[in-house]
């Protein structure tokens, strides 16, 4: 065992990495695509006053703008061509997944294999264009009216021409990012869309860390607090790595088959059920829903209506939904748990899995095939989803509490940590797979050469 482990470590060493020419090309392509993404985030929309925009954005911190600005790598704050990021594409993909599970026509299309997958991807692209156009129009209208009460305007020349220009620019920027992500997936390494989101988050981390250490230098934050924050982040990363690898393996048996020697052999396999099947979708959905009222109140300018009844209601709601507030923490936790169960039921269908097992002759020991297998899988999935939901709630609420109490940057939240760690783990796994494939390719070539010499 020790020698095999040492051999595997040697195979995945830097020397073996240097020989993997195809892997290096993929890594360079991925790096170049991410650099292009970062450069586009600094190309502003036409007709925007950057100074006024920066002042207005500073006044509305803490709302859903900060949340989406994190995923766009600061593009929303600068109102660049890719201000919407890949969020419309993600939303369209989630809607298509929900529609596939609810619509028999789309469900049948999903079962058609590669041709059905291409059609679903095409519908997803159409949905992305539609969402981008709608969001771009409302963003243009919102930019024209944003800050009107304070006598400021981020738009130099408002009007229909500005709105049409913004819509075309934002649709083009998001579609280019979607294409860039697909190119990374096919010609690079890792999942392209996930890497673009992670690059946007990581790009904001240096600024956040600088603000954190600046607080220690100026005395607004003690050195002990900074050290505890670093230890907490490291502990959360380790915990995320452990839980994302955790799974419940359901034993699957197949009928006995006769081997070439005439012996009867029974095949066994495992059905892995991840503890966190929903991934990072629940925190994203819950945060978006909770931060939306706060952002609407900020755009409405609640300070101007403070003397009225509705103005007082808006102020109370805004205070109750601030980061770290008890009501916000409660609703955030409940929202994460709800979406965890909801999205898990969408991505994993016990009835379909039980039917496939029955079709290929597989069965769970002690459980009858068919309806009983479906009920058992649903029972096991519900139990592990409780653990997964509790894990997501814990991971997301602890950083939210620390952010509110210590005043550290928003980008060190649980959702950003989840995304960065998940994407990093998936990318490293793919790199290891490429290295192992390269190793076996070399072994096959050597075996062929030896076989030829033997003749």
Phi, psi and omega per residue, in radians:
X1 nan -0.729 -3.105
X2 -1.157 -0.729 -3.130
X3 -1.144 -0.663 3.119
X4 -1.160 -0.660 3.115
X5 -1.153 -0.708 3.116
X6 -1.155 -0.651 3.132
X7 -1.148 -0.723 3.114
X8 -1.109 -0.725 3.120
X9 -1.108 -0.651 3.117
X10 -1.199 -0.627 -3.133
X11 -1.164 -0.541 -3.124
X12 -1.713 0.396 -3.112
X13 -1.371 3.074 3.139
X14 -1.149 -0.536 3.127
X15 -1.118 -0.738 3.118
X16 -1.203 -0.572 3.100
X17 -1.145 -0.635 -3.135
X18 -1.150 -0.480 -3.140
X19 -1.437 -0.322 -3.086
X20 -1.380 1.475 -3.072
X21 -1.124 -0.759 -3.120
X22 -1.108 -0.697 3.122
X23 -1.129 -0.714 3.122
X24 -1.115 -0.673 3.087
X25 -1.097 -0.715 3.125
X26 -1.129 -0.714 3.132
X27 -1.150 -0.741 3.106
X28 -1.124 -0.678 3.100
X29 -1.120 -0.752 3.117
X30 -1.093 -0.769 3.128
X31 -1.094 -0.752 3.116
X32 -1.106 -0.704 3.122
X33 -1.131 -0.689 3.120
X34 -1.202 -0.578 3.069
X35 -1.136 -0.725 3.087
X36 -1.058 -0.722 3.097
X37 -1.033 -0.765 -3.126
X38 -1.192 -0.646 3.116
X39 -1.141 -0.676 3.135
X40 -1.147 -0.462 -3.121
X41 -1.206 -0.184 3.119
X42 -1.844 0.082 3.089
X43 -1.604 1.930 -3.023
X44 -1.354 2.768 3.009
X45 -1.198 2.596 3.110
X46 -1.213 2.471 3.079
X47 1.496 0.301 -3.098
X48 -1.882 2.363 3.038
X49 -1.588 1.860 -3.022
X50 -1.126 -0.597 -3.123
X51 -1.167 -0.849 3.114
X52 -1.129 -0.638 3.126
X53 -1.117 -0.734 3.120
X54 -1.101 -0.696 3.119
X55 -1.145 -0.744 -3.127
X56 -1.193 -0.680 -3.141
X57 -1.163 -0.586 3.121
X58 -1.134 -0.563 -3.109
X59 -1.349 -0.300 -3.069
X60 -1.991 0.502 3.110
X61 -1.214 2.587 3.119
X62 1.751 -0.135 -3.133
X63 -1.673 -2.888 -3.122
X64 -1.176 -0.314 3.084
X65 -1.085 -0.703 3.099
X66 -1.099 -0.670 -3.104
X67 -1.138 -0.857 3.135
X68 -1.274 -0.493 3.079
X69 -1.135 -0.551 3.105
X70 -1.133 -0.746 -3.106
X71 -1.285 -0.418 -3.136
X72 -1.628 0.065 3.108
X73 1.207 0.564 -3.116
X74 1.482 0.057 -3.113
X75 -1.185 -0.602 -3.140
X76 -1.182 -0.662 3.125
X77 -1.110 -0.585 3.125
X78 -1.653 -0.050 -3.100
X79 0.869 0.987 -3.134
X80 -1.503 -3.107 3.138
X81 -1.111 -0.451 -3.131
X82 -1.922 0.657 -3.107
X83 -1.070 -0.572 3.127
X84 -1.372 -0.277 3.138
X85 1.101 -2.568 3.107
X86 -1.798 0.181 -3.121
X87 -1.081 -0.689 3.063
X88 -1.050 -0.656 3.116
X89 -1.174 -0.714 3.112
X90 -1.129 -0.743 3.119
X91 -1.095 -0.763 3.112
X92 -1.115 -0.663 3.114
X93 -1.132 -0.733 3.128
X94 -1.153 -0.716 3.109
X95 -1.090 -0.694 3.121
X96 -1.168 -0.638 3.075
X97 -1.120 -0.750 3.093
X98 -1.123 -0.753 -3.134
X99 -1.147 -0.611 3.121
X100 -1.131 -0.643 3.140
X101 -1.358 -0.355 -3.092
X102 -1.778 -0.511 -3.082
X103 -1.687 2.148 3.102
X104 -1.081 -0.604 -3.133
X105 -1.130 -0.850 3.111
X106 -1.196 -0.581 3.085
X107 -1.102 -0.703 3.083
X108 -1.179 -0.612 3.108
X109 -1.119 -0.621 3.131
X110 -1.150 -0.519 -3.097
X111 -1.439 -0.073 -3.089
X112 -1.412 -0.001 3.087
X113 1.539 -2.440 -3.050
X114 -1.118 -0.725 3.139
X115 -1.130 -0.721 3.095
X116 -1.153 -0.653 3.116
X117 -1.126 -0.672 3.116
X118 -1.125 -0.695 3.118
X119 -1.153 -0.713 3.113
X120 -1.123 -0.709 3.081
X121 -1.095 -0.643 3.106
X122 -1.143 -0.756 3.078
X123 -1.092 -0.638 3.114
X124 -1.119 -0.678 3.111
X125 -1.162 -0.731 3.080
X126 -1.038 -0.745 3.097
X127 -1.119 -0.608 3.104
X128 -1.138 -0.755 3.109
X129 -1.088 -0.744 -3.137
X130 -1.106 -0.808 -3.138
X131 -1.135 -0.689 3.114
X132 -1.100 -0.728 -3.137
X133 -1.125 -0.765 3.131
X134 -1.131 -0.866 -3.125
X135 -1.145 -0.661 3.110
X136 -1.116 -0.702 3.118
X137 -1.119 -0.821 3.138
X138 -1.172 -0.567 3.080
X139 -1.149 -0.710 3.126
X140 -1.130 -0.766 3.107
X141 -1.118 -0.720 3.125
X142 -1.142 -0.637 3.095
X143 -1.132 -0.639 3.140
X144 -1.169 -0.646 -3.101
X145 -1.658 -0.163 -3.091
X146 -1.194 2.170 3.114
X147 1.397 0.207 -3.141
X148 -1.128 -0.578 3.140
X149 -1.192 -0.490 3.120
X150 -1.615 0.074 -3.133
X151 1.320 0.366 3.129
X152 -2.046 2.704 3.100
X153 -2.618 2.271 3.129
X154 -1.468 -0.121 -3.091
X155 -1.824 2.261 -3.117
X156 -1.300 -0.815 -3.101
X157 -2.344 1.474 -3.102
X158 -1.184 2.738 3.140
X159 2.593 -3.127 -3.081
X160 -1.162 -0.575 3.116
X161 -1.114 -0.693 3.092
X162 -1.126 -0.743 -3.114
X163 -1.133 -0.774 3.135
X164 -1.115 -0.711 3.125
X165 -1.096 -0.740 3.128
X166 -1.122 -0.762 -3.134
X167 -1.075 -0.818 -3.132
X168 -1.109 -0.732 -3.111
X169 -1.145 -0.790 -3.104
X170 -1.201 -0.680 3.089
X171 -1.105 -0.780 3.110
X172 -1.098 -0.706 3.139
X173 -1.133 -0.777 -3.139
X174 -1.192 -0.713 3.123
X175 -1.140 -0.604 3.083
X176 -1.157 -0.723 3.098
X177 -1.099 -0.697 3.112
X178 -1.083 -0.779 3.099
X179 -1.117 -0.694 3.125
X180 -1.113 -0.711 3.094
X181 -1.110 -0.684 3.102
X182 -1.154 -0.639 3.104
X183 -1.162 -0.680 3.093
X184 -1.109 -0.722 -3.134
X185 -1.114 -0.709 -3.059
X186 -1.514 -0.639 -3.045
X187 -1.948 -0.197 3.139
X188 -1.915 -2.505 -3.117
X189 -2.274 2.387 3.128
X190 1.514 3.129 3.094
X191 -1.470 2.108 -3.009
X192 -1.080 -0.825 -3.116
X193 -1.093 -0.766 3.131
X194 -1.113 -0.680 3.129
X195 -1.165 -0.618 3.101
X196 -1.144 -0.745 3.098
X197 -1.101 -0.780 -3.132
X198 -1.113 -0.687 3.125
X199 -1.084 -0.667 3.092
X200 -1.119 -0.683 3.134
X201 -1.235 -0.813 -3.105
X202 -1.107 -0.560 3.138
X203 -1.118 -0.453 3.137
X204 -1.540 -0.258 -3.065
X205 -1.131 -0.699 3.108
X206 -1.008 -0.730 3.102
X207 -1.105 -0.732 3.139
X208 -1.130 -0.750 3.110
X209 -1.153 -0.640 3.089
X210 -1.092 -0.720 3.087
X211 -1.125 -0.652 3.138
X212 -1.113 -0.855 -3.128
X213 -1.276 -0.465 3.055
X214 -1.141 -0.627 3.060
X215 -1.096 -0.621 3.077
X216 -1.237 -0.590 -3.137
X217 -1.237 -0.695 -3.125
X218 -1.428 -0.185 3.116
X219 1.603 -0.008 3.095
X220 -1.279 -0.262 3.116
X221 -2.463 2.312 -3.085
X222 -1.306 2.747 3.104
X223 -1.115 -0.611 3.111
X224 -1.109 -0.696 3.120
X225 -1.121 -0.745 3.119
X226 -1.097 -0.738 3.131
X227 -1.119 -0.710 3.130
X228 -1.148 -0.624 3.111
X229 -1.135 -0.748 3.124
X230 -1.112 -0.742 3.114
X231 -1.122 -0.705 3.133
X232 -1.115 -0.749 3.122
X233 -1.101 -0.737 3.125
X234 -1.108 -0.726 3.124
X235 -1.140 -0.691 3.118
X236 -1.142 -0.667 3.118
X237 -1.113 -0.766 3.102
X238 -1.105 -0.715 3.140
X239 -1.149 -0.694 3.103
X240 -1.111 -0.768 3.122
X241 -1.040 -0.738 -3.138
X242 -1.143 -0.808 -3.068
X243 -1.263 -0.575 3.135
X244 -1.228 -0.409 3.068
X245 -1.537 -0.263 -3.062
X246 -1.221 2.420 3.135
X247 -2.682 2.729 3.064
X248 -1.837 2.045 -3.097
X249 -1.657 2.048 3.111
X250 -1.646 2.152 -3.107
X251 -1.213 2.262 3.107
X252 -2.101 2.248 3.096
X253 -1.995 2.633 3.098
X254 -2.120 2.734 -3.108
X255 -1.007 2.693 3.132
X256 -1.159 2.405 3.136
X257 -2.190 2.573 -3.119
X258 -1.469 2.250 -3.133
X259 -1.479 3.139 -3.125
X260 -1.154 -0.438 3.140
X261 -1.530 0.045 3.120
X262 1.534 0.097 3.132
X263 -1.581 2.645 3.104
X264 -1.594 2.162 -3.104
X265 -2.202 2.366 -3.134
X266 -1.848 2.147 -3.109
X267 -1.487 2.468 3.110
X268 -2.247 2.556 3.108
X269 -2.547 3.136 3.138
X270 -2.304 2.474 3.016
X271 -1.781 1.822 -3.095
X272 -1.372 2.219 3.073
X273 -2.010 1.957 -3.112
X274 -1.180 2.506 3.084
X275 -1.136 -0.716 3.099
X276 -1.891 1.394 -3.128
X277 -1.257 -0.538 -3.041
X278 -1.364 -0.267 3.130
X279 1.202 -2.354 -3.082
X280 -1.745 0.101 -3.122
X281 -1.107 -0.796 -3.114
X282 -0.998 -0.836 3.110
X283 -1.087 -0.643 -3.131
X284 -1.129 -0.822 -3.138
X285 -1.136 -0.792 -3.104
X286 -1.119 -0.715 3.129
X287 -1.137 -0.734 -3.123
X288 -1.084 -0.774 -3.117
X289 -1.160 -0.667 -3.090
X290 -1.325 -0.605 -3.087
X291 -1.442 -0.241 -3.116
X292 -1.094 -0.834 3.103
X293 -1.037 -0.656 3.136
X294 -1.114 -0.730 -3.132
X295 -1.197 -0.722 3.104
X296 -1.050 -0.716 3.118
X297 -1.129 -0.672 3.134
X298 -1.192 -0.711 3.106
X299 -1.172 -0.557 -3.129
X300 -1.286 -0.287 -3.141
X301 1.271 1.182 -3.032
X302 -1.141 -0.379 -3.119
X303 -1.171 -0.510 -3.131
X304 -1.281 -0.388 -3.101
X305 -1.941 0.403 -3.062
X306 -1.139 -0.450 -3.091
X307 -1.432 -0.186 -3.123
X308 -1.657 2.951 3.136
X309 -1.133 -0.819 -3.130
X310 -1.176 -0.547 3.094
X311 -1.142 -0.675 3.098
X312 -1.163 -0.674 3.106
X313 -1.116 -0.753 -3.141
X314 -1.077 -0.738 -3.128
X315 -1.128 -0.725 -3.138
X316 -1.146 -0.742 3.112
X317 -1.111 -0.710 3.138
X318 -1.091 -0.748 3.130
X319 -1.173 -0.648 -3.121
X320 -1.227 -0.462 -3.083
X321 -1.789 0.262 3.058
X322 -1.230 2.720 3.113
X323 -1.015 2.286 3.108
X324 1.535 -0.179 3.102
X325 -1.180 2.564 -3.090
X326 -0.996 -0.756 -3.135
X327 -1.141 -0.709 3.114
X328 -1.093 -0.781 -3.138
X329 -1.091 -0.720 -3.134
X330 -1.135 -0.874 -3.123
X331 -1.158 -0.617 3.126
X332 -1.120 -0.804 3.115
X333 -1.103 -0.766 3.117
X334 -1.123 -0.690 3.128
X335 -1.123 -0.718 3.114
X336 -1.100 -0.781 -3.139
X337 -1.101 -0.739 -3.136
X338 -1.097 -0.877 -3.107
X339 -1.194 -0.454 3.087
X340 -1.120 -0.829 3.107
X341 -1.186 -0.703 -3.087
X342 -1.135 -0.841 -3.072
X343 -1.261 -0.575 3.075
X344 -1.089 -0.702 3.106
X345 -1.157 -0.403 3.135
X346 -1.398 -0.775 -3.016
X347 -1.467 -0.329 3.138
X348 -2.236 2.108 -3.107
X349 -1.931 1.848 -3.138
X350 -1.063 -0.608 -3.133
X351 -1.131 -0.779 3.134
X352 -1.154 -0.708 3.121
X353 -1.121 -0.756 3.117
X354 -1.112 -0.651 3.121
X355 -1.160 -0.708 3.115
X356 -1.154 -0.697 3.091
X357 -1.088 -0.751 3.130
X358 -1.133 -0.642 -3.117
X359 -1.130 -0.687 -3.088
X360 -1.673 0.162 3.050
X361 1.452 0.139 3.131
X362 -1.484 2.672 3.123
X363 -2.692 2.739 3.071
X364 -1.584 2.215 -3.109
X365 -0.963 2.233 3.133
X366 1.487 -0.051 -3.129
X367 -2.108 2.257 3.136
X368 -1.272 2.472 3.118
X369 -1.109 2.751 3.102
X370 1.673 -2.241 -3.035
X371 -1.103 -0.716 -3.138
X372 -1.124 -0.663 3.084
X373 -1.140 -0.709 3.092
X374 -1.058 -0.790 3.135
X375 -1.132 -0.682 -3.139
X376 -1.159 -0.764 3.117
X377 -1.109 -0.714 3.078
X378 -1.090 -0.678 3.114
X379 -1.122 -0.820 3.137
X380 -1.126 -0.731 -3.120
X381 -1.118 -0.693 3.116
X382 -1.116 -0.688 -3.126
X383 -1.163 -0.785 -3.123
X384 -1.299 -0.443 3.088
X385 -1.197 -0.554 3.041
X386 -1.040 -0.778 3.101
X387 -1.128 -0.740 3.131
X388 -1.121 -0.706 3.116
X389 -1.143 -0.738 3.104
X390 -1.092 -0.674 3.104
X391 -1.108 -0.801 3.139
X392 -1.133 -0.734 3.120
X393 -1.071 -0.766 -3.133
X394 -1.128 -0.796 -3.104
X395 -1.103 -0.643 -3.067
X396 -1.492 -0.557 -3.077
X397 -1.414 -0.593 3.135
X398 -1.080 -0.883 3.078
X399 -1.088 -0.618 3.102
X400 -1.075 -0.714 3.130
X401 -1.159 -0.743 3.140
X402 -1.166 -0.698 3.112
X403 -1.038 -0.752 -3.103
X404 -1.239 -0.666 -3.053
X405 -1.430 -0.698 -3.055
X406 -1.659 -0.272 3.132
X407 1.260 0.504 3.124
X408 -1.395 2.904 -3.071
X409 -1.040 2.623 -3.100
X410 -1.149 -0.453 -3.031
X411 -1.264 -0.174 3.092
X412 -1.602 0.455 -3.133
X413 -1.341 2.998 -3.087
X414 -1.166 -0.640 -3.128
X415 -1.112 -0.761 3.131
X416 -1.145 -0.684 3.097
X417 -1.105 -0.734 3.119
X418 -1.025 -0.823 -3.102
X419 -1.133 -0.838 -3.092
X420 -1.083 -0.797 -3.107
X421 -1.176 -0.769 -3.136
X422 -1.061 -0.844 -3.107
X423 -1.148 -0.697 3.114
X424 -1.090 -0.762 3.133
X425 -1.105 -0.755 3.129
X426 -1.122 -0.715 -3.133
X427 -1.164 -0.750 3.103
X428 -1.092 -0.686 3.107
X429 -1.078 -0.719 3.116
X430 -1.186 -0.639 3.086
X431 -1.103 -0.757 3.093
X432 -1.085 -0.677 3.115
X433 -1.110 -0.715 3.095
X434 -1.127 -0.685 3.127
X435 -1.148 -0.725 3.124
X436 -1.156 -0.719 3.103
X437 -1.091 -0.695 3.096
X438 -1.130 -0.673 3.125
X439 -1.105 -0.816 3.137
X440 -1.164 -0.568 3.075
X441 -1.088 -0.719 3.096
X442 -1.143 -0.687 3.134
X443 -1.128 -0.692 3.128
X444 -1.140 -0.732 3.110
X445 -1.078 -0.736 3.137
X446 -1.141 -0.681 -3.140
X447 -1.140 -0.672 3.113
X448 -1.149 -0.705 3.133
X449 -1.133 -0.748 3.131
X450 -1.138 -0.691 3.128
X451 -1.106 -0.684 3.125
X452 -1.153 -0.670 3.130
X453 -1.214 -0.567 -3.134
X454 -1.132 -0.556 3.132
X455 -1.233 nan nan
